[in-house]
Amino acid sequence: MNLYRLALAGALLLSGAAAAAEFANPLVQQRADPHVTLHADGYYYYTATVPEYDRIELRRARSLDALGKAEAKVVWQRHASGPMSRNIWAPELHHIDGKWYLYFTAGPSDKPFDIRLYVLENASANPLEGQWTERGQLRTGWESFALDATTFALKGRRYLVWTQRPPAADKHMTAVYIARMDTPLSIAGPAVLLTQPEHAWEKIKFDVNEAPAVLARDGRVFMTYSASATDANYALGMLTASETADLLDPAAWRKSAVPVFASSEVTGQYGPGHNSFTTTPDGKTDILVYHARNYRDIQGDPLHDPNRHTRAQAIRWRADGTPDFGVPVADAVR
């Protein structure tokens, strides 16, 4: 590509990114692994990983742009010791059968990276009120490094999707699993492995498939996941299945060979990933909510860098019915 074409491509990319920048990004600063739920009461409920890894916050607002200024209420704090005392990561808020549930990751103080999945429950209409009750560990069938649980319902069936180290895997490898749920606190059958790192872009520094998120539309189920180290190499992959297929059959899913959302030097966004999905209030526009940094180079361990900010952008849909995430949009001018 000659310099003129390169410049033109860059200009088109920038103009496209600007046109898609419908939100005041970043929405919330220093909040990673964002999860947003648009509830029937018209509020967006938001939670995310805090940089201190020590608590779970909730906030709500009538618009995504208002989340950054909304009150952040601490609804749970880590224990002083024991299995839920370190690395409080990736909370997700779900409303199931009239109650609220928070799924999150935690480790013990003596082995902080020996993390597992846990659940909190609240019967209040407003999850920022009422009592959050610890409901214990969500058991997956074997004990190993586990994180990033999400849940979705389709055609009357509820599923749990999460990240875990396979029983015989290398200590730095994680994969994504799915299982049917019989209650919001338990799975009903054996876990099924859906995706593990196999492409080079999924194995940069660490062999990682993690942080699944599910979007169902027009007869298909799209499951994004994040891969590689949590620096500028972090990127989204995607699995696709028919909603009429047996979602517990790995053969029902088709995996993208290349990232569907990745760092962009043009827009100055690096390491986009660990996303969730929501919509505009009218339900007509699907929205990708994710975290990213606005610089490439990180000093030290990326897990100790607090500047993964929450961002959002509208999803475009291709003529073949698949989502086009584009590139992470540039930060808004403030």
N, C-alpha and C positions, 0 to 999 in steps of 0.2 A: 504494500500500500504506500503511495507516495505521500509526501508531507501535506499536500493540499487535501487529499482524501482523509488523511489522519486527522487533520484539523477540523474538517467538516464533520467527521464522525464524532469527534469530541464535542463540537458545538451542538450537534443534534442530541447527543446524550445529555448534555447539560440542560438543553431546553426541555427535553422530555422529563428529566428529573424535576425541573422547576415546575412543570405543569402538573406533575403528580404530587408535589409537596403540599398536600391539603391540610397538613397538621403542623403545629408549632413545634417541630422537632428540635432538640429532644423533648419528649413529653415530660419525663421525670428523670432528673439527673442522679447518677450513682445508684441506679437500681437495675440489676441484671435479672435475667430469667423471668421476664414479665408475663403475668397472666391476667387477662381481662375478661370479665363476664358482663354482658349486657342483660340485665335481669328484667322480668316482667314489670317491675315498678318504674322502669325508665332510667334507672341509674346504671352507669358503668362501675362495676366493682373491680378493684385492682389490688394485686399483691405482687411481690417480687422479692428477690434475694437482696438483703441489705449488706453493705460492705463489711460490717462487723461479724456477720454470720452468727448472730446471737439471738434473733427474735423474729417474729412474724408480725408484719404490719398489714392493715387493711385501710383502704381509702375508697371513697366513692364520689362521683361527680356526674352531672348531666351530659357532659361532653368529654371526649378524650383530651382535648386541649386544656380542660380545667383540672385534670388529675394532678398536675404538678403543684398546684396551689391548694389542693384539698387537704383537709386534716388527715395526717397519718396516725392512725390509732394502733397502738401495740396491743394485740389480742393474745399473745402468748410469748413467753420468754424461755430461753433454754434453761435446763436444770443445772445446778451447781456441779453435779457429778452424775455418773451413770450413762445409760444408752442415749439420752437425748440432751447431751450437754455441750456438743461441739458441732461445727459445720452445719448450721441450720440453713438448708439450701432449697431453692426451687419450690416454694409453696404454690399450690393451685387451689382456687376456691370453686366449688361446684355445689349447685343446688339440686338435691336428689330427694324425691318423695317427700317434699315439704320441709326438709332440713338442709342446713348448710354443712359442707364438709371441707376441711382443709387437708390436703395431702401434701406431705413435705418429707424432706430428707434430713437425717440427723445421725451423728456418730457419738461414741463415748469419749470421755475426756482422756482416758489412757490410750485409746487408739482412734484418734479423731477421723481417720479416713476409712475406718471400718463401718461405713455408713449403711443405713437401712431405710425402709419406707415406714412412715407413721401417719396416723389419721387423728384429726380433731373433729368434734361434732358440736353443732349449735342449733337449737330448735327455734331461735328467735327469728322473726320476720326480717329484721335488719341484722346482718352478721357483725356489724360494728357494735351491737348491743348484745345483751344476753350473756349466757355462760358458755364458754368453750370447754368441752370435756375431752380429756385425753382418752382415746379409744384404742391405743396400743399400736403395736407393729402390724403392718399389713404383710402377711406371710405369702411368699411367692412359690414355695415348694422346696427351696434350698437356701442355704445361708451363704451369701457372698456380697460383695460390693454392689449396692443397689440404690438407684436414685431416679428422680424425674418421672414420677407417676402422673399420668393423666387418665381421664375416663370419658367415655362417650357412649351414647345410646343410639341404636339404629334398628328400626323394624322390631321394636319391643324387646330388644336384647341390649344389655349393658356390658361394656368391655372395659378392662383395665389394660393400658399400654404403659410400659415402663422400660427403664434401662437397668441392665444387670450384667455382671461378669459371668459368663458361662462356667459351668462347674469345673471344666478342665482347662480353662483359658489362661493365657499369660496374664500376669498381674496388672498390665497396663491396657488390657483390651476390654471394651464394653460392647454390648449388643442390645438390640431392641426386641422386646417380647410382648405378646398379647395373650390374654386369657379372658374367658367369660367371668362375669361377677355374679354371685348369688345374693350378695348384700353390698351396700356401699363400703363395707369393711373387709370383704373377703372375696377370693376368687373361687369359682365353682369347679374348675378342672385344671389340667396340667397346662403349664406355660408353653407357648409356641414361639420359637425364634423366628422373627421376621426378617431382620437384617443385621449383618455384622460387617465390619470393615473389610472390603475386598479391593477397592480401587485405590490408586496411589493418593488421590486427594483426600481420602478418608483416613490416611495413615501418617500424616505429617506430625512428627514428634511423638504422637500417641495414636494407637489404633482405637478410634472412638466412633461409635454410633450412639447417640444419646438424645435426650430431650424431644421425644415424639410429640406431635400436635396433629389434630385431625380436623379435616374440613370435608363435609359431604355436600355435594351439589350435583344436580341433574343426573342422578343415577350412578355417580361414581364417588368413591371415597379416596381422598388424598391425604397421605400421612407424611408430613415433613419430619426431618430429624436433623440433628447437628453432628458434624464430623470434624476430626482432627483437634489439635491443641486449641486452647481458648484465647489465642492471640489473633493476629491478622489472618492466619490460616483457617480459622473457624468458618464454616460454610454450611448451607442447607442442602441436603439431598431430599429425595421424595420417592415414596412408594404410591402406587395407584392400583385400585381394585374396583370391580363392579359392586354396587351395593347389594346386588342379588347373589353374589358369590358367598362361599363359606369363608368368612374373614379369618377363621382359625386355620385355614389351609395356606401355608406359605406359597404354594403354587398359584394362588389367586392374585398375588401381588406382583406388579411389575416395578422394578427398581430403575431409577434414572442412573445413567452411566456417568453423568457429569453433574456438578453442583447446579442447583436451580436458583441460588441466591448466594452471592459471594462479595468479598471486599471490592471496593471501587476507588482507584486513585483519582478518577475524574471528580467524583463527588466527595472525596475525603472521608470515606466511611470504611472501617476495618473490623473484621471479625463479626459480621452480622450473624445472629443465630439465636438459639433457644427461644423460639417464637410461640405465640398463641394466635388464635384467630377470633375476630369479632366482626360486627357489622356496623353500618351507620344506624341511627335510631329507627329509620324506616325499614331496615332489613334489606335494602336493595343493593347495597354495596358491601362487598366483603373486604375486610381490612386485615392486614398483616401487622402484628405487634411483635417487636423483637428488640434485642439490645445490640449495640455496636459502640465502638470507640471512634473518635474523630482524629486519631493519630495511629500510625503503624508501630513505631518503636516503643517498646516497653522495657523498663528497667526491672530486672529480677523476675520473679514468678508472676505470670499473668493473673493468677488467683489472688495476688496481693495488690493488684492495681484496681482501684475502686471505680474507675471511670467508664464502666460499661453502662451507657445511658439507655433508657427506654425510648423507643421510636415507633412510629406507625406510618403506614402508607396504604393507599387503596390498591387492590389487586385488579389487574386487567385479566380478561378472559379471552383466550384464543378462539378462533372459529371452530377448532376441534373439541372445544369444551374443557381444555386444560388451563390451569392458572399460569399467568405470566407475571412473575414477581418483579421483573425488571432488575434494576440495581438499587441499592440502598440510597435513598434520596439525601441530598445535601442538607446540612443543618439550616434551619430557617434564619433569616436575617432578623436580629432583634434590635 
